[in-house]
Amino acid sequence: MQIPAGIVGNEFAEVEVRDGDGRPVGDAAVEVRIDQAGNSPRLRVEDLESGRVRFFDALELETLVWLPEGHLRSLLDPSADRWREDS
């Protein structure tokens, strides 16, 4: 399955989607790929600055879509977890 390549970004962050051959497109702080190594396809998201990787299955992605706006905003505050020693 070929994945369209591209970058989505704003003044706060950029997200890079690589093509089906894994070729990067430009510079980005976050890389997004489809991972086929698990039981089912999932989204692999890597912070290129820290190397931290998260995988999201379909249920987790659907939850993000249905999350109330206030809950989503609280998740977007990087001071809550990003710079903590134990995160």
Helices and strands as residue ranges (DSSP letters): E 6-9, E 14-17, E 30-35, E 42-47, E 53-56, H 58-66, H 69-75, G 78-80
